[in-house]
């Protein structure tokens, strides 16, 4: 009987500790996609990412472009893009 009561108490605590998961879609709807981008669940300011990439390449910030469609950065006047998903770990190590 004692084990049964302990089991019920632990089961109640287990369900009581759970909380409702919030929808990621609601977070994405509130983010201004012209100024921010969401990568791996983290929100980054596009201007900061451009500044970090400019520092990495030792260029001016206006030489770095952003493609919202592909979520990538590119060098103005050059072909090719740098996907933010692949580049974000490097950009996170750069300080401004």
TAMOLIN-V452218 format. One record per residue. N is the residue number from 0. PSI is psi as a letter, one per 30 degrees, with the letter a starting at -180 (* if undefined). NEAR is the number of other C-alpha atoms within 10 Angstrom. D_LAST is the distance of its C-alpha to the last C-alpha in Angstrom with 2 decimals. Layout:
n={N	N}
psi={PSI	PSI}
near={NEAR	NEAR}
d_last={D_LAST	D_LAST}
//
This chain:
n={0	1	2	3	4	5	6	7	8	9	10	11	12	13	14	15	16	17	18	19	20	21	22	23	24	25	26	27	28	29	30	31	32	33	34	35	36	37	38	39	40	41	42	43	44	45	46	47	48	49	50	51	52	53	54	55	56	57	58	59	60	61	62	63	64	65	66	67	68	69	70	71	72	73	74	75	76	77	78	79	80	81	82	83	84	85	86	87	88	89	90	91	92	93	94	95}
psi={e	e	e	e	e	e	e	e	e	e	e	e	e	e	e	f	f	k	l	k	k	k	k	f	e	e	e	e	f	f	k	j	f	f	f	l	k	k	k	h	f	k	k	k	k	e	e	e	e	e	e	e	e	e	e	e	f	h	l	l	e	f	f	k	l	k	j	e	e	f	h	l	l	l	k	k	f	l	l	k	l	j	k	e	e	f	f	e	e	e	e	f	f	k	k	*}
near={6	7	8	9	10	11	12	12	11	12	11	11	11	10	9	9	7	8	7	5	6	8	8	9	8	9	12	15	9	8	13	10	13	10	12	17	19	17	13	7	10	7	13	14	14	20	15	15	23	21	22	21	25	18	16	13	13	10	13	12	18	11	16	20	19	21	12	14	6	11	16	17	21	18	19	12	9	8	7	11	15	17	15	19	12	11	14	15	10	12	18	10	9	13	9	7}
d_last={63.83	61.25	59.11	59.41	58.17	55.23	54.37	54.53	52.38	49.69	49.84	49.44	46.44	44.89	45.22	44.27	40.91	39.95	37.99	37.81	34.94	33.02	32.75	29.45	30.79	30.73	26.97	26.43	28.72	26.82	23.42	22.91	22.55	21.51	18.19	17.81	18.77	20.29	19.89	22.02	22.56	18.96	17.70	14.39	13.38	13.93	11.76	8.57	10.15	10.99	7.68	6.66	10.22	10.21	7.82	10.18	13.13	12.16	13.37	13.12	12.10	15.83	16.81	15.54	18.07	18.62	22.04	22.91	26.19	24.84	21.50	19.86	17.48	19.12	18.95	21.00	24.29	24.33	26.07	24.65	22.13	19.60	20.60	17.90	20.21	20.14	16.49	14.91	15.22	13.28	10.41	10.44	9.96	6.65	3.78	0.00}
//
